Amino acid sequence: GLVSFQEKVHVREFSRHVGGGVPSDTGVALGLGIQLRNVTEPLSAERPGVGKLDKAAEPLPPRQRAQLLRQAMGQAEYSKAQRIHGKELLTLQTRREQNNQTDQDFEPMPESLKQARLRAKKLEQEVAKNNPFISTLKSKAVAKAKPKAKAGVRAMKSVQKVVAKAKPKAKAGLRAMKCGRKDRKGRKK
């Protein structure tokens, strides 16, 4: 099939924020802060030749990330956030390096979707067990979703009732259509 795009796109613009990721280099992470605005814009035209829009964007070098963050946050706020983030980032990068040097925690890629889901569920439970904040968030999300799920089930049952009532009429209509069919030569079957 053909791929097509909408003429307009929805754009969410966020402030720049220290954190929100673990860069592979020693620089600070350039993350998303609070949402500033939500707009609809026309889709950009594709540029001809080399360097089209679908070309992968290279990560910004550490100096450039720091400069963007200083401009967005101001020097004092940037320095404060960088001190906090810097310690956490150094710890994470050290642990990443140690982990990469051992096979102790290594697992090959899952071979099926079922295996991937089981592994994800196990990891989710482990994280929730070790982090009470996450389990609190999950229970709030589940509590919020239950009324919508119940409404969905009610709607599904209502649709099933309508379908059940329509089936006999549809079967009768199908029988009537079959009775009126003709073969290739125009004779009634």
Short mmCIF file of the C-alpha atoms (twelve columns), coordinates in Angstrom:
data_MODEL
# 
_entry.id   MODEL 
# 
loop_
_atom_site.group_PDB 
_atom_site.id 
_atom_site.type_symbol 
_atom_site.label_atom_id 
_atom_site.label_alt_id 
_atom_site.label_comp_id 
_atom_site.label_asym_id 
_atom_site.label_seq_id 
_atom_site.Cartn_x 
_atom_site.Cartn_y 
_atom_site.Cartn_z 
_atom_site.pdbx_PDB_model_num 
ATOM 1   C CA . GLY A 1   0.000   0.000   0.000   1 
ATOM 2   C CA . LEU A 2   0.897   3.624   -0.312  1 
ATOM 3   C CA . VAL A 3   2.064   5.717   2.627   1 
ATOM 4   C CA . SER A 4   0.507   9.138   2.965   1 
ATOM 5   C CA . PHE A 5   0.765   11.931  5.505   1 
ATOM 6   C CA . GLN A 6   -1.667  14.503  6.840   1 
ATOM 7   C CA . GLU A 7   -1.264  18.040  5.495   1 
ATOM 8   C CA . LYS A 8   -0.998  19.373  9.054   1 
ATOM 9   C CA . VAL A 9   0.843   18.006  12.085  1 
ATOM 10  C CA . HIS A 10  0.282   18.492  15.808  1 
ATOM 11  C CA . VAL A 11  3.347   19.962  17.516  1 
ATOM 12  C CA . ARG A 12  3.993   19.925  21.258  1 
ATOM 13  C CA . GLU A 13  6.738   22.311  22.324  1 
ATOM 14  C CA . PHE A 14  8.549   21.736  25.621  1 
ATOM 15  C CA . SER A 15  11.038  23.796  27.579  1 
ATOM 16  C CA . ARG A 16  14.599  22.467  27.785  1 
ATOM 17  C CA . HIS A 17  15.539  20.701  30.981  1 
ATOM 18  C CA . VAL A 18  18.617  19.019  32.462  1 
ATOM 19  C CA . GLY A 19  18.100  15.249  32.664  1 
ATOM 20  C CA . GLY A 20  15.624  12.868  31.171  1 
ATOM 21  C CA . GLY A 21  18.204  10.547  29.695  1 
ATOM 22  C CA . VAL A 22  21.656  9.056   29.998  1 
ATOM 23  C CA . PRO A 23  23.980  10.260  27.241  1 
ATOM 24  C CA . SER A 24  26.725  7.873   26.197  1 
ATOM 25  C CA . ASP A 25  29.300  10.670  26.420  1 
ATOM 26  C CA . THR A 26  30.286  12.588  29.561  1 
ATOM 27  C CA . GLY A 27  28.062  15.590  28.900  1 
ATOM 28  C CA . VAL A 28  24.809  16.627  30.478  1 
ATOM 29  C CA . ALA A 29  21.503  15.191  29.200  1 
ATOM 30  C CA . LEU A 30  19.247  17.567  27.282  1 
ATOM 31  C CA . GLY A 31  15.708  16.615  28.278  1 
ATOM 32  C CA . LEU A 32  12.141  17.863  28.011  1 
ATOM 33  C CA . GLY A 33  10.841  20.224  30.679  1 
ATOM 34  C CA . ILE A 34  7.260   21.443  30.901  1 
ATOM 35  C CA . GLN A 35  4.982   21.668  27.884  1 
ATOM 36  C CA . LEU A 36  4.929   25.252  26.629  1 
ATOM 37  C CA . ARG A 37  2.410   25.045  23.830  1 
ATOM 38  C CA . ASN A 38  0.440   22.742  21.568  1 
ATOM 39  C CA . VAL A 39  -0.043  23.930  17.971  1 
ATOM 40  C CA . THR A 40  -1.003  22.642  14.544  1 
ATOM 41  C CA . GLU A 41  1.436   23.430  11.738  1 
ATOM 42  C CA . PRO A 42  1.568   22.594  8.013   1 
ATOM 43  C CA . LEU A 43  3.736   19.580  7.192   1 
ATOM 44  C CA . SER A 44  7.210   20.647  6.001   1 
ATOM 45  C CA . ALA A 45  7.996   20.049  2.354   1 
ATOM 46  C CA . GLU A 46  10.646  17.417  1.727   1 
ATOM 47  C CA . ARG A 47  13.984  18.844  0.672   1 
ATOM 48  C CA . PRO A 48  15.398  17.532  -2.602  1 
ATOM 49  C CA . GLY A 49  18.634  15.577  -2.838  1 
ATOM 50  C CA . VAL A 50  21.034  14.604  -0.077  1 
ATOM 51  C CA . GLY A 51  20.120  15.326  3.541   1 
ATOM 52  C CA . LYS A 52  16.400  14.669  3.310   1 
ATOM 53  C CA . LEU A 53  14.137  14.992  6.338   1 
ATOM 54  C CA . ASP A 54  14.193  11.242  6.990   1 
ATOM 55  C CA . LYS A 55  17.965  11.266  7.572   1 
ATOM 56  C CA . ALA A 56  18.892  10.381  11.157  1 
ATOM 57  C CA . ALA A 57  19.733  13.397  13.326  1 
ATOM 58  C CA . GLU A 58  23.069  13.166  15.069  1 
ATOM 59  C CA . PRO A 59  23.135  13.810  18.842  1 
ATOM 60  C CA . LEU A 60  24.344  17.239  19.886  1 
ATOM 61  C CA . PRO A 61  27.893  17.379  21.254  1 
ATOM 62  C CA . PRO A 62  28.188  17.931  25.059  1 
ATOM 63  C CA . ARG A 63  29.274  21.578  24.754  1 
ATOM 64  C CA . GLN A 64  26.362  22.470  22.512  1 
ATOM 65  C CA . ARG A 65  23.858  20.727  24.837  1 
ATOM 66  C CA . ALA A 66  25.240  22.651  27.818  1 
ATOM 67  C CA . GLN A 67  25.052  25.945  25.911  1 
ATOM 68  C CA . LEU A 68  21.405  25.355  24.911  1 
ATOM 69  C CA . LEU A 69  20.487  24.482  28.487  1 
ATOM 70  C CA . ARG A 70  22.258  27.564  29.930  1 
ATOM 71  C CA . GLN A 71  20.377  29.804  27.490  1 
ATOM 72  C CA . ALA A 72  17.029  28.159  28.250  1 
ATOM 73  C CA . MET A 73  17.360  27.906  32.038  1 
ATOM 74  C CA . GLY A 74  19.702  30.726  32.996  1 
ATOM 75  C CA . GLN A 75  23.179  30.170  34.471  1 
ATOM 76  C CA . ALA A 76  22.149  29.850  38.153  1 
ATOM 77  C CA . GLU A 77  19.336  27.340  37.517  1 
ATOM 78  C CA . TYR A 78  21.494  25.379  35.069  1 
ATOM 79  C CA . SER A 79  24.382  25.114  37.568  1 
ATOM 80  C CA . LYS A 80  22.055  23.898  40.323  1 
ATOM 81  C CA . ALA A 81  20.403  21.274  38.078  1 
ATOM 82  C CA . GLN A 82  23.759  20.217  36.635  1 
ATOM 83  C CA . ARG A 83  25.210  19.536  40.112  1 
ATOM 84  C CA . ILE A 84  22.289  17.246  40.978  1 
ATOM 85  C CA . HIS A 85  22.115  15.587  37.571  1 
ATOM 86  C CA . GLY A 86  25.903  15.311  37.267  1 
ATOM 87  C CA . LYS A 87  26.212  13.105  40.369  1 
ATOM 88  C CA . GLU A 88  23.359  10.835  39.263  1 
ATOM 89  C CA . LEU A 89  24.706  10.666  35.713  1 
ATOM 90  C CA . LEU A 90  28.217  9.752   36.873  1 
ATOM 91  C CA . THR A 91  26.789  6.930   39.023  1 
ATOM 92  C CA . LEU A 92  24.650  5.608   36.146  1 
ATOM 93  C CA . GLN A 93  27.502  5.746   33.643  1 
ATOM 94  C CA . THR A 94  29.846  3.957   36.075  1 
ATOM 95  C CA . ARG A 95  27.236  1.228   36.637  1 
ATOM 96  C CA . ARG A 96  26.631  0.952   32.883  1 
ATOM 97  C CA . GLU A 97  30.363  0.471   32.274  1 
ATOM 98  C CA . GLN A 98  30.632  -2.146  35.043  1 
ATOM 99  C CA . ASN A 99  27.570  -3.961  33.708  1 
ATOM 100 C CA . ASN A 100 28.971  -3.997  30.165  1 
ATOM 101 C CA . GLN A 101 32.131  -5.709  31.423  1 
ATOM 102 C CA . THR A 102 30.320  -8.712  32.895  1 
ATOM 103 C CA . ASP A 103 27.965  -11.409 31.596  1 
ATOM 104 C CA . GLN A 104 26.250  -11.724 34.984  1 
ATOM 105 C CA . ASP A 105 23.129  -9.765  33.996  1 
ATOM 106 C CA . PHE A 106 23.157  -10.578 30.268  1 
ATOM 107 C CA . GLU A 107 20.038  -11.842 28.504  1 
ATOM 108 C CA . PRO A 108 19.852  -12.423 24.755  1 
ATOM 109 C CA . MET A 109 17.084  -10.776 22.752  1 
ATOM 110 C CA . PRO A 110 13.701  -12.469 23.243  1 
ATOM 111 C CA . GLU A 111 12.820  -14.901 20.466  1 
ATOM 112 C CA . SER A 112 9.089   -14.190 20.468  1 
ATOM 113 C CA . LEU A 113 6.563   -11.536 21.403  1 
ATOM 114 C CA . LYS A 114 5.296   -13.779 24.209  1 
ATOM 115 C CA . GLN A 115 8.793   -14.112 25.661  1 
ATOM 116 C CA . ALA A 116 9.322   -10.327 25.411  1 
ATOM 117 C CA . ARG A 117 6.043   -9.635  27.215  1 
ATOM 118 C CA . LEU A 118 6.855   -12.116 29.993  1 
ATOM 119 C CA . ARG A 119 10.271  -10.518 30.465  1 
ATOM 120 C CA . ALA A 120 8.734   -7.028  30.521  1 
ATOM 121 C CA . LYS A 121 6.105   -8.098  33.072  1 
ATOM 122 C CA . LYS A 122 8.801   -9.608  35.307  1 
ATOM 123 C CA . LEU A 123 10.880  -6.433  35.083  1 
ATOM 124 C CA . GLU A 124 7.829   -4.266  35.787  1 
ATOM 125 C CA . GLN A 125 7.100   -6.267  38.952  1 
ATOM 126 C CA . GLU A 126 10.720  -6.052  40.085  1 
ATOM 127 C CA . VAL A 127 10.842  -2.279  39.575  1 
ATOM 128 C CA . ALA A 128 7.484   -1.748  41.308  1 
ATOM 129 C CA . LYS A 129 8.604   -3.891  44.259  1 
ATOM 130 C CA . ASN A 130 11.803  -1.874  44.687  1 
ATOM 131 C CA . ASN A 131 10.193  1.516   44.070  1 
ATOM 132 C CA . PRO A 132 7.001   2.286   46.043  1 
ATOM 133 C CA . PHE A 133 6.452   5.477   44.020  1 
ATOM 134 C CA . ILE A 134 5.966   3.445   40.828  1 
ATOM 135 C CA . SER A 135 3.553   0.981   42.427  1 
ATOM 136 C CA . THR A 136 1.531   3.958   43.750  1 
ATOM 137 C CA . LEU A 137 1.395   5.466   40.261  1 
ATOM 138 C CA . LYS A 138 0.330   2.128   38.780  1 
ATOM 139 C CA . SER A 139 -2.504  1.643   41.303  1 
ATOM 140 C CA . LYS A 140 -3.732  5.187   40.632  1 
ATOM 141 C CA . ALA A 141 -3.671  4.516   36.873  1 
ATOM 142 C CA . VAL A 142 -5.542  1.223   37.318  1 
ATOM 143 C CA . ALA A 143 -8.150  2.897   39.556  1 
ATOM 144 C CA . LYS A 144 -8.596  5.637   36.966  1 
ATOM 145 C CA . ALA A 145 -8.926  3.133   34.098  1 
ATOM 146 C CA . LYS A 146 -11.467 0.812   35.783  1 
ATOM 147 C CA . PRO A 147 -14.558 3.028   35.218  1 
ATOM 148 C CA . LYS A 148 -13.618 3.463   31.541  1 
ATOM 149 C CA . ALA A 149 -13.086 -0.284  31.166  1 
ATOM 150 C CA . LYS A 150 -16.484 -1.004  32.754  1 
ATOM 151 C CA . ALA A 151 -18.130 1.499   30.396  1 
ATOM 152 C CA . GLY A 152 -16.375 -0.211  27.481  1 
ATOM 153 C CA . VAL A 153 -17.661 -3.614  28.578  1 
ATOM 154 C CA . ARG A 154 -21.203 -2.210  28.872  1 
ATOM 155 C CA . ALA A 155 -20.938 -0.728  25.364  1 
ATOM 156 C CA . MET A 156 -19.602 -4.044  24.006  1 
ATOM 157 C CA . LYS A 157 -22.542 -5.966  25.542  1 
ATOM 158 C CA . SER A 158 -24.967 -3.451  24.035  1 
ATOM 159 C CA . VAL A 159 -23.400 -3.957  20.590  1 
ATOM 160 C CA . GLN A 160 -23.580 -7.738  21.037  1 
ATOM 161 C CA . LYS A 161 -27.321 -7.485  21.777  1 
ATOM 162 C CA . VAL A 162 -27.911 -5.417  18.632  1 
ATOM 163 C CA . VAL A 163 -25.910 -7.914  16.564  1 
ATOM 164 C CA . ALA A 164 -27.846 -10.855 18.075  1 
ATOM 165 C CA . LYS A 165 -31.157 -9.191  17.138  1 
ATOM 166 C CA . ALA A 166 -29.936 -8.434  13.615  1 
ATOM 167 C CA . LYS A 167 -28.623 -11.948 12.849  1 
ATOM 168 C CA . PRO A 168 -32.006 -13.593 12.098  1 
ATOM 169 C CA . LYS A 169 -32.949 -10.698 9.787   1 
ATOM 170 C CA . ALA A 170 -29.563 -10.904 8.051   1 
ATOM 171 C CA . LYS A 171 -29.932 -14.676 7.561   1 
ATOM 172 C CA . ALA A 172 -33.436 -14.228 6.128   1 
ATOM 173 C CA . GLY A 173 -32.120 -11.543 3.762   1 
ATOM 174 C CA . LEU A 174 -29.283 -13.837 2.670   1 
ATOM 175 C CA . ARG A 175 -31.737 -16.669 1.972   1 
ATOM 176 C CA . ALA A 176 -33.901 -14.292 -0.062  1 
ATOM 177 C CA . MET A 177 -30.860 -13.178 -2.066  1 
ATOM 178 C CA . LYS A 178 -29.880 -16.792 -2.751  1 
ATOM 179 C CA . CYS A 179 -33.392 -17.565 -3.991  1 
ATOM 180 C CA . GLY A 180 -33.187 -14.759 -6.526  1 
ATOM 181 C CA . ARG A 181 -29.670 -15.653 -7.859  1 
ATOM 182 C CA . LYS A 182 -29.056 -16.506 -11.475 1 
ATOM 183 C CA . ASP A 183 -26.306 -18.550 -13.073 1 
ATOM 184 C CA . ARG A 184 -23.882 -17.269 -15.736 1 
ATOM 185 C CA . LYS A 185 -26.402 -17.818 -18.515 1 
ATOM 186 C CA . GLY A 186 -29.081 -15.779 -16.727 1 
ATOM 187 C CA . ARG A 187 -31.151 -18.754 -15.557 1 
ATOM 188 C CA . LYS A 188 -32.501 -18.882 -11.997 1 
ATOM 189 C CA . LYS A 189 -30.606 -21.311 -9.793  1 
# 
